[in-house]
Amino acid sequence: MSDCREGRRGILASIGNTPLVELSSLYTGKPVKYYAKLESVNPGGSIKDRTALSMIDNAIADGRITQHTTVVESSSGNLGVGLAQICAYYKLKFVCIVDPHANAHNVNIIKAYGGRIEYVSEPDIETGEFLPARIARAKLLCQKDRDYFWVNQYSNIHNPLAHRETMREIADQLDGKIDYLFCAVSTCGTVRGCAEYVRESGLDTRIVAVDVAGSRIFPGGVAKRHFPGMGAGVRSPHCDDGLIAGYVLVSEQDCIRSCHRIVAREGLLLGASSGGVAAAVEAMQEHIEEGSNCVMIFADRGERYLDTLYSEEWIMQCFGEKCGEAFPGGGPYQASAPVVTLFDWNGGVSTEHSMDH
Ligand SMILES: Cc1ncc(COP(=O)(O)O)c(C=O)c1O
């Protein structure tokens, strides 16, 4: 098995080559093998370490980043942490643009790495979303000072390119037999990179994107979202429906319930998007054939969510219910069930339905 980390030094050498673990208790019934790609073990705690490294290394290689550069990015979480870590290693200045939804814990981590925080307090007037307002701030900073370099994960091709490597690792780990891949989406960099690797390598893998209800990536109503990571206020140019077999929209309550179930059954403390991915697999059970290998990308770990998704008070405050089995005494699961949309699952047959729990 080749190692993507060869030739890298220091902390950078520990990014990638993450474990793939078999989940033995999460789902029962069908003879299917379920695997989790544990991106949570990257040194910055998430899959975004790969994205950050790929975008920074390529900008250094082509001269857009020099020792005088200040790196700028709009991020409310994991990418900010990944960039702060890598900029600290390279001794580059880093400015992270955040909005009031940013997780305070993540912001403190970015500061601890030496990153500077720029707060955007008002959303974009037209859309009411913060993301366009954060992007406008990044552009403004770069216009004012030519030594600023905006990483721009939404259009930087080294975002998806990083994840060809993620998929190559999975293919190596399972000798190329991956029947299904489930992946949470935000910029769609991960899903795109994985899908391009699958296509170019001739693998027979159906890729399912997992988004949170209320996001603007796929059609569906726009609504307030609480968790960083999954979903987006704008659809990034990396998103390409032609590369995926379908998508599942999960509610935030699905993510919570599912994360708690993963802790109880597998001993893994994960972030919200991992719960969403596992809930999507659960919703897709009837479409997954016996004897298959089904891989889930678990993008980050749970410690940064202790005050939200693992806090009974917070859940009650936000949702007014305990989200099913998330806490003892949680009532029947009330949230709207995942909505599955398949483009080309059985040779061009398109289906759309909501799954009952
Ligand atoms: C926890 C988590 N899950 C999923 C994603 C989605 O990744 P992508 O931007 O590659 O679509 C992200 C991205 O920030 C994330 O932080």
The ligand as an SDF file (V2000), in Angstrom:
LIG
                    3D

 16 16  0  0  0  0  0  0  0  0999 V2000
  -17.5980   17.7860    9.6290 C   0  0  0  0  0  0  0  0  0  0  0  0
  -17.6340   17.9610    8.1490 C   0  0  0  0  0  0  0  0  0  0  0  0
  -18.3170   17.0640    7.4260 N   0  0  0  0  0  0  0  0  0  0  0  0
  -18.4260   17.1980    6.0890 C   0  0  0  0  0  0  0  0  0  0  0  0
  -17.8500   18.2560    5.4090 C   0  0  0  0  0  0  0  0  0  0  0  0
  -18.0580   18.3960    3.9300 C   0  0  0  0  0  0  0  0  0  0  0  0
  -16.8950   18.5150    3.2120 O   0  0  0  0  0  0  0  0  0  0  0  0
  -16.8040   19.1900    1.7740 P   0  0  0  0  0  0  0  0  0  0  0  0
  -16.6050   20.6660    1.9940 O   0  0  0  0  0  0  0  0  0  0  0  0
  -15.6050   18.5540    1.1800 O   0  0  0  0  0  0  0  0  0  0  0  0
  -18.0560   18.9230    1.0010 O   0  0  0  0  0  0  0  0  0  0  0  0
  -17.1390   19.1820    6.1440 C   0  0  0  0  0  0  0  0  0  0  0  0
  -16.5600   20.3380    5.5120 C   0  0  0  0  0  0  0  0  0  0  0  0
  -16.1840   21.3080    6.1250 O   0  0  0  0  0  0  0  0  0  0  0  0
  -17.0240   19.0320    7.5430 C   0  0  0  0  0  0  0  0  0  0  0  0
  -16.3470   19.9340    8.2960 O   0  0  0  0  0  0  0  0  0  0  0  0
  1  2  1  0
  2  3  1  0
  2 15  2  0
  3  4  2  0
  4  5  1  0
  5  6  1  0
  5 12  2  0
  6  7  1  0
  7  8  1  0
  8  9  2  0
  8 10  1  0
  8 11  1  0
 12 13  1  0
 12 15  1  0
 13 14  2  0
 15 16  1  0
M  END
$$$$
